[in-house]
Amino acid sequence: MKEARLERFARHIVLPEIGGAGQAALAKASVALIGVGGIGNPALQYLAAAGIGRLLLIDDDEVDLSNLQRQTLFTTRDVGHGKAVIARQWLANFDSEIEAVISDRRIDSANAASLIEGADLVLDGSDNFATRLAVSDACVTSEIPLVSAAVGRFQGQVASFVGHRSDQPCYRCFVGDAFDAENCDTCAEDGMLGAMSGWVGTFATMEAIRVLLDGKSAFGRPQYGKLHLMDGMKPGMRTLAIAKDPACRACGGKS
């Protein structure tokens, strides 16, 4: 690494659980971020701060005034502009050495595999089940680890999946097939505490870093198939195990 990069990431490098080898691995990593919204904002900030070498930002939405309560990358003057474009501008100002690629196409089952091609990991913070399932199925097909995060009201959930492995579930094993419809759920109807998106997004980023450092540092111990439920009312967190569904249409036949 260049001297300036060593100084920038010094607080990582001195951690025995990450070290120079771990930081070098992060610099070589490519992450696809699905949705640059409530979860995607803090996730992008801390993926960039961690020194991820390449970030693919996928979001077809524009900044809305109601977003500003939780999407802290954006300002009032960004309203009406594409989220992916604004996020790339922020990233260029924050760290110009990170490669940024954007897509403002809506991701769906037809194009998901092509949009995440080349990623070492996908972090999905999209706001509806149809998109999450399309992304999960593409990750299974492409054999790419997935960190899936969701938030609503005062609750959040984060889980890591490698459903292409014979002994591991995918996201579809968790939610089933009932939520493939486009009109399933968004936070607009139920609302959400803005700070919950920060908690969920940063925790998802920590799980993403674990996956990326698997086999490269002591921090890389992914918790595949573990669902972390986050409660902002209590507050607290608990963890559940997700079983692989042998009848899952996405990963049930993987062996």
QUINOR-V846065 format. One record per pair of residues at least 24 apart in sequence whose C-alpha atoms are under 8 Angstrom apart, sorted by sequence separation. I is the first residue (numbers start at 0). J is the second residue. D is the distance in whole Angstrom. If there is no record, write none. Layout:
BEGIN
i: [I;I]
j: [J;J]
d: [D;D]
END
This chain:
BEGIN
i: [25;26;27;28;29;30;31;32;33;34;58;59;106;119;120;121;122;123;124;125;138;139;25;26;27;28;29;30;31;32;33;58;108;112;116;118;119;120;121;122;123;124;138;25;26;27;29;31;57;107;108;111;112;120;122;25;26;56;106;107;22;106;108;112;37;41;108;112;36;40;41;56;139;199;40;56;37;38;40;37;36;135;152;135;136;151;135;150;195;152;132;151;152;153;132;151;152;153;151;152;155;8;150;151;154;155;8;153;157;47;54;56;59;60;156;52;53;54;55;56;57;58;59;151;155;52;53;54;55;56;57;58;59;150;157;158;36;47;51;52;53;54;55;56;57;58;59;150;157;35;47;50;53;55;57;58;132;159;35;57;58;159;57;129;150;47;128;129;149;35;128;129;130;148;128;129;148;128;127;129;127;128;148;169;127;128;147;167;168;127;146;167;126;127;126;55;126;146;146;159;161;159;160;161;158;159;160;158;159;144;158;159;158;159;158;173;157;158;172;173;156;157;172;156;157;172;156;172;175;155;156;168;154;155;168;169;154;155;167;168;172;124;154;167;168;171;153;154;166;153;154;171;153;169;122;169;122;168;31;39;122;38;31;37;38;120;163;29;30;33;36;162;165;29;30;31;32;33;34;35;36;164;165;28;29;30;31;32;33;34;120;163;164;28;29;30;31;32;33;34;120;30;32;33;34;119;38;139;38;139;38;136;69;70;69;68;69;69;69;41;37;41;45;38;42;46;37;38;41;42;45;37;40;41;38;39;42;38;42;37;25;28;25;24;25;24;21;24;21;20;21;20;18;17;16;17;16;17;15;16]
j: [49;50;51;52;53;54;55;56;57;58;82;83;130;143;144;145;146;147;148;149;162;163;50;51;52;53;54;55;56;57;58;83;133;137;141;143;144;145;146;147;148;149;163;51;52;53;55;57;83;133;134;137;138;146;148;52;53;83;133;134;50;134;136;140;66;70;137;141;66;70;71;86;169;229;71;87;69;70;72;70;70;169;186;170;171;186;171;186;231;189;170;189;190;191;171;190;191;192;191;192;195;49;191;192;195;196;50;195;199;90;97;99;102;103;199;96;97;98;99;100;101;102;103;195;199;97;98;99;100;101;102;103;104;195;202;203;82;93;97;98;99;100;101;102;103;104;105;196;203;82;94;97;100;102;104;105;179;206;83;105;106;207;106;178;199;97;178;179;199;86;179;180;181;199;180;181;200;181;181;183;182;183;203;224;183;184;203;223;224;184;203;224;184;185;185;115;186;206;207;221;223;222;223;224;222;223;224;223;224;210;224;225;225;226;226;241;226;227;241;242;226;227;242;227;228;243;228;244;247;228;229;241;228;229;242;243;229;230;242;243;247;200;230;243;244;247;230;231;243;231;232;249;232;249;203;250;204;250;115;124;207;124;118;124;125;207;250;117;118;121;124;250;253;118;119;120;121;122;123;124;125;253;254;118;119;120;121;122;123;124;210;253;254;119;120;121;122;123;124;125;211;122;124;125;126;211;148;249;149;250;150;249;192;193;193;193;194;196;197;196;193;197;201;196;200;204;196;197;200;201;204;197;200;201;199;200;203;200;204;200;208;211;211;211;212;212;212;215;215;215;216;216;216;216;216;217;217;218;217;218]
d: [7;6;7;5;5;5;5;5;5;5;7;7;7;6;5;5;5;5;5;8;8;5;6;5;5;6;6;6;6;6;7;6;5;5;8;7;7;6;6;6;6;6;8;5;4;8;8;7;7;6;7;6;7;8;8;7;8;6;8;7;7;8;8;8;8;8;8;7;8;6;8;8;7;8;7;8;6;8;6;5;6;7;8;6;8;6;7;8;7;6;7;7;5;6;6;7;4;6;5;6;7;8;8;8;7;8;8;6;7;7;7;7;7;7;7;8;6;6;6;6;6;6;4;8;6;5;5;5;5;5;5;5;5;7;8;8;8;8;7;6;6;6;6;6;6;7;5;6;6;6;7;7;8;8;7;7;7;7;7;8;8;8;8;6;7;7;6;4;7;7;6;6;8;7;8;5;7;7;7;7;8;6;6;8;6;7;8;7;6;5;7;6;7;6;6;8;7;7;6;7;7;6;5;8;8;5;6;7;6;8;7;7;6;8;5;6;6;6;8;8;7;5;7;5;7;6;5;5;8;6;6;7;7;5;6;7;6;7;8;4;6;8;5;6;7;7;6;6;7;5;8;7;6;8;8;7;8;7;6;6;7;5;6;8;8;7;6;7;5;7;7;6;5;5;6;6;6;6;7;8;8;7;4;8;5;5;5;5;5;5;8;6;7;6;7;6;6;6;6;5;7;7;7;6;8;8;7;7;8;7;8;6;8;8;4;6;7;7;8;8;8;6;7;5;5;6;5;7;5;6;7;7;7;6;7;7;7;4;6;8;8;7;7;8;7;7;6;7;6;7;5;7;7;5;6;7;5;6;8;5]
END
